[in-house]
């Protein structure tokens, strides 16, 4: 009974004790943060940049950059941040960690990618002249422009890339490379500049008329030029950026040629000067020479005459069959620059034989046979040049060569007779007066030989193309066309 009493008493005392404690308030142990930072995110452009963050702290502060491209340091109550240039065109992010005692704060760092706006620069290909061009170029990071040649100057200013290329004062073409770099972007621009063009390089033949004259050509260079010629009627000089070629008046009554040689910067060349006028040196009597297909390719001569009436030029041929008939009048085109005449097939009737119309019909040569067609507008051209035969006979010759536009290799013409003045076909064809292979116009200057057929043949044999390589085999399609008309 005594033990029970003591236990109850202890419980009452304990209960009374807990009731008394319920009115007690514990002290407030909450603490303020050790670091107070004004901003937790900082943005930078793509270029290398700096920035700062201010803070308040209750103790020493340290800062650590978590990326290689970020540098951070503490200066008083300020954190200084520096970022390297972002060479990429995409943005990037990183962070720094700030500590004060046991308190830690992470601050995000964001950097933009490059923005590059520019005009596309195409490969540069220019002549020898000086050249300058500017292109728009704007970027959020520095732009670099460079080149690998001392004759190119590149620069960038005021958001423009400027490329200046000096004149090429040499006879050698040159090349270089320009490089544009912006961050990770790098591209190359090839540069090709032509050599200085000596104006006479592109001239093979210089045509002048019979009057005294001077031809001039601009050549802006400080390079010596040496001229030589055996002709006493030609003088050439280079001075004050001008090449001059002077010719005296031609009173000889003949076409005259001269070779002008030149040397410049180790290069040598030459051109032929031809002095003539149609009415004085070309118009007049000729021998029409050709290899006669009907006479086993014997060299044949017919009298011919070149003349003009205003702007119309004609070649008159007589003595076909050596009878003086018919008289054939062939229209020709004359080129004063090349001193040449051009004949065209089938364009118009060139005369009458008996009651038939005469036309020129093209003769072509293939790999192993020859063919004759009734095709119109097939052309051969002869450029006149002075010539000297192996026996010393001086003359003027124009050898006809194919200038056909449809790849036919013309070697001559047939003088065909047709019953129609418009339709040229097997049905209207009556045969040929002649089939002329390798025709030429030849004039002999010697007075006693000028009209001599024998002299013309002798001269022609030494200067005309040989007919030995002309095949006698006739294309099957042309067999009927090669017949000769009966008198």
Residue pairs with C-beta under 8 A, 6 or more apart in sequence:
32 58
33 103
34 57
34 58
34 59
34 100
34 101
34 102
34 103
35 55
35 56
35 57
35 58
35 61
35 98
35 100
35 103
35 105
36 55
36 56
36 57
37 53
37 54
37 55
37 98
37 105
37 107
38 53
38 54
38 55
39 53
39 107
40 105
40 106
40 107
40 108
41 107
41 108
41 110
42 51
42 53
42 81
42 107
42 108
42 109
42 110
43 110
43 111
43 112
44 51
44 83
44 109
44 110
44 111
44 112
45 111
45 112
45 140
46 85
46 86
46 111
46 112
46 113
46 114
46 115
46 140
46 141
46 183
47 85
47 140
47 141
47 142
48 82
48 83
48 84
48 85
49 82
49 83
49 111
50 80
50 81
50 82
50 83
51 80
51 81
52 78
52 79
52 80
52 81
53 78
53 79
53 81
53 107
54 77
54 78
54 79
55 61
55 77
55 78
55 79
55 98
56 77
57 77
57 100
58 100
58 101
59 100
59 101
60 100
60 101
61 74
61 79
61 98
61 99
61 100
62 74
62 98
62 99
62 100
63 72
63 73
63 74
63 79
63 96
63 97
63 98
63 99
64 72
64 96
64 97
64 99
65 71
65 72
65 94
65 96
66 94
66 95
66 96
66 97
67 94
67 95
67 109
68 84
69 83
69 84
69 86
69 92
69 94
69 111
70 81
70 82
70 83
70 84
70 94
70 95
70 96
70 109
71 81
71 82
71 83
72 79
72 80
72 81
72 82
72 96
73 79
73 80
74 80
79 96
79 98
81 96
81 109
83 109
83 111
85 141
85 183
86 92
86 111
86 112
86 113
86 114
86 141
86 183
87 114
87 141
87 183
87 184
88 113
88 114
88 183
88 184
89 113
89 114
89 115
89 116
89 183
89 184
89 185
90 113
91 110
91 111
91 112
91 113
92 110
92 111
92 113
93 108
93 109
93 110
93 111
94 108
94 109
94 111
95 106
95 107
95 108
95 109
96 106
96 107
96 109
97 104
97 105
97 106
97 107
98 104
98 105
98 106
98 107
99 105
112 140
114 139
114 140
114 141
114 182
114 183
114 185
115 139
115 140
116 137
116 138
116 139
116 140
116 141
116 143
116 182
116 183
116 185
117 136
117 137
117 138
117 139
118 135
118 136
118 137
118 138
118 139
118 143
118 161
118 180
118 182
119 135
119 136
119 137
121 135
121 161
121 163
121 178
121 180
121 189
122 189
123 189
123 190
123 191
123 192
124 131
124 133
124 163
124 165
124 178
124 189
124 190
124 191
124 192
125 191
125 192
125 193
126 165
126 191
126 192
126 193
126 194
127 193
127 194
127 197
128 167
128 168
128 169
128 193
128 194
128 195
128 196
128 197
129 167
130 164
130 165
130 166
130 167
131 164
131 165
131 193
132 162
132 163
132 164
132 165
133 162
133 163
134 160
134 161
134 162
134 163
135 160
135 161
135 162
135 163
136 159
136 160
137 143
137 156
137 159
137 160
137 161
137 180
138 159
139 182
139 183
141 182
141 183
142 182
143 156
143 161
143 180
143 181
143 182
144 179
144 180
144 181
144 182
145 154
145 155
145 156
145 161
145 178
145 179
145 180
145 181
146 154
146 178
146 179
146 181
147 153
147 154
147 176
147 177
147 178
147 179
147 191
148 176
148 177
149 174
149 176
149 191
151 165
151 166
151 168
151 174
151 176
152 163
152 164
152 165
152 166
152 176
152 178
152 191
153 163
153 164
153 165
153 166
154 161
154 162
154 163
154 164
154 178
155 161
155 162
156 162
161 180
163 178
165 191
165 193
167 196
167 220
168 174
168 193
168 194
168 195
168 196
169 196
169 221
169 222
169 223
170 195
170 196
170 265
171 195
171 196
171 198
171 223
171 264
171 265
171 266
171 267
172 195
173 192
173 193
173 194
173 195
174 192
174 193
174 195
175 190
175 191
175 192
175 193
176 190
176 191
177 188
177 189
177 190
177 191
178 188
178 189
178 191
179 186
179 187
179 188
179 189
180 186
180 187
180 189
196 221
196 223
198 219
198 225
198 264
198 267
198 269
199 217
199 218
199 219
199 243
200 217
200 243
200 262
200 269
200 271
201 269
203 271
204 271
204 272
205 271
205 272
205 273
205 274
205 338
206 215
206 245
206 260
206 271
206 272
206 273
206 274
207 274
207 276
207 336
207 337
207 338
207 339
208 215
208 247
208 273
208 274
208 275
209 275
209 276
209 277
210 249
210 250
210 251
210 275
210 276
210 277
210 280
210 281
211 249
212 246
212 247
212 248
212 249
213 246
213 247
214 244
214 245
214 246
214 247
215 244
215 245
215 246
216 242
216 243
216 244
216 245
217 242
217 243
218 241
218 242
218 243
219 238
219 241
219 242
219 243
220 241
221 241
223 264
223 265
224 238
224 264
225 238
225 243
225 262
225 263
225 264
226 262
226 263
226 264
227 236
227 237
227 238
227 260
227 261
227 262
228 260
228 261
228 262
229 236
229 258
229 259
229 260
229 261
230 258
230 259
231 256
231 258
231 259
231 260
231 273
233 247
233 248
233 250
233 256
233 258
233 275
234 245
234 246
234 247
234 248
234 258
234 260
234 273
235 244
235 245
235 246
235 247
236 243
236 244
236 245
236 246
236 260
236 262
237 243
237 244
237 246
238 244
245 260
245 273
247 273
247 275
250 256
250 275
250 276
250 280
250 281
253 280
253 281
254 281
254 386
254 396
254 445
255 274
255 275
255 276
255 281
255 282
255 339
255 384
255 385
255 386
255 396
256 274
256 275
256 276
256 386
257 272
257 273
257 274
257 275
257 385
257 386
258 272
258 273
258 275
259 270
259 271
259 272
259 273
260 270
260 271
260 272
260 273
261 268
261 269
261 270
262 268
262 269
262 270
274 339
274 385
276 282
276 339
276 384
278 308
278 334
278 336
279 308
281 396
282 306
282 339
282 384
282 396
283 306
283 307
283 308
284 305
284 306
284 307
284 443
285 303
285 304
285 305
285 443
285 450
285 451
286 304
286 305
286 306
286 441
286 442
286 443
287 301
287 302
287 303
287 304
287 441
287 442
287 443
287 444
287 453
287 456
287 460
288 301
288 302
288 303
288 304
288 315
288 317
288 436
288 439
288 440
288 441
289 299
289 300
289 301
289 439
289 440
289 441
289 442
289 456
289 457
289 460
289 464
290 299
290 300
290 302
290 412
290 434
290 436
290 437
290 438
290 439
290 440
291 297
291 298
291 299
291 300
291 412
291 436
291 437
291 438
291 467
291 470
292 298
292 299
292 300
292 434
292 435
292 436
292 437
293 363
293 412
293 434
293 435
293 436
293 437
293 482
294 432
294 434
294 435
294 484
297 437
297 467
297 470
299 457
299 460
299 461
299 464
300 434
300 436
301 453
301 456
301 457
301 460
302 317
302 318
302 319
302 320
303 317
303 318
303 319
304 315
304 316
304 317
304 318
304 441
305 315
305 316
306 313
306 314
306 315
306 332
306 341
306 441
307 313
307 314
307 316
308 314
308 334
312 331
313 331
313 332
313 333
313 334
313 341
314 329
314 330
314 331
314 332
315 329
315 330
315 332
315 341
315 343
315 441
316 327
316 328
316 329
316 330
317 327
317 328
317 330
318 324
318 325
318 327
318 328
320 326
320 328
320 353
320 415
320 433
320 434
321 433
321 487
325 353
326 351
326 352
326 353
326 358
326 433
327 351
328 350
328 351
328 358
328 415
329 350
329 351
330 343
330 350
330 360
331 344
331 347
331 348
331 350
332 341
332 342
332 343
333 341
333 342
333 344
334 340
334 341
335 341
335 342
338 383
339 383
339 384
339 385
340 381
340 382
340 383
340 384
340 398
341 381
341 382
341 384
341 398
341 441
342 379
342 380
342 381
342 382
342 403
343 360
343 379
343 380
343 381
343 400
343 413
344 360
344 376
344 377
344 378
344 379
345 359
345 360
345 361
345 362
345 375
345 376
345 377
345 378
345 379
345 413
346 359
346 360
346 361
346 362
346 374
346 375
346 376
346 377
346 378
346 424
347 376
347 377
348 359
349 357
349 358
349 359
349 421
350 358
350 359
350 360
350 415
351 358
352 358
353 417
353 433
353 485
354 417
355 419
356 417
356 418
356 419
356 430
356 485
357 417
357 418
357 419
357 420
357 421
358 415
358 416
358 417
358 418
358 433
359 374
359 415
359 416
359 418
359 424
360 413
360 414
360 415
360 416
361 372
361 373
361 374
361 375
361 413
361 414
361 415
361 416
361 424
361 432
361 481
362 372
362 373
362 375
362 378
362 404
362 408
362 410
362 413
362 414
363 370
363 371
363 372
363 410
363 411
363 412
363 413
363 414
363 435
363 436
363 437
364 370
364 371
364 372
364 373
364 408
364 409
364 410
364 411
365 409
365 411
365 470
365 471
366 409
366 475
368 471
368 473
369 471
369 473
369 474
369 475
370 411
370 470
370 471
370 473
370 474
370 475
370 478
371 474
371 475
371 477
371 478
372 414
372 435
372 478
372 481
372 482
373 408
373 478
373 481
374 416
374 424
374 425
374 429
374 481
375 408
376 424
377 405
378 404
378 406
378 408
378 410
379 402
379 403
379 404
379 405
379 410
380 400
380 401
380 402
380 403
380 404
380 410
380 412
380 413
380 439
381 400
381 401
381 403
382 398
382 399
382 400
382 401
382 440
382 441
383 398
384 396
384 397
384 398
384 441
385 396
385 397
385 398
386 394
386 395
386 396
387 394
387 395
387 396
387 397
387 463
388 394
388 395
389 395
389 458
389 459
389 462
389 463
390 462
391 458
391 459
391 462
393 444
393 446
393 449
393 455
393 458
393 459
394 444
394 445
394 446
395 442
395 443
395 444
395 445
395 459
396 442
396 443
396 445
397 440
397 441
397 442
397 443
397 463
397 464
398 440
398 441
399 438
399 440
399 464
399 465
400 412
400 438
400 439
400 440
402 408
402 409
402 410
402 411
404 410
411 437
411 438
411 470
412 435
412 436
412 437
412 438
412 439
413 435
413 436
413 439
414 432
414 434
414 435
414 436
414 481
414 482
415 432
415 433
415 434
415 435
415 436
416 424
416 429
416 430
416 431
416 432
416 433
416 481
417 429
417 430
417 431
417 432
417 433
417 485
418 424
418 428
418 429
418 430
419 428
419 430
420 428
426 480
426 481
429 480
429 481
430 485
431 483
431 484
431 485
431 486
432 481
432 482
432 483
432 484
432 485
433 484
433 485
435 482
437 467
437 470
438 464
438 465
438 467
438 470
440 460
440 464
442 456
442 459
442 460
442 463
443 450
444 450
444 452
444 455
444 456
444 459
446 455
449 455
449 456
474 482
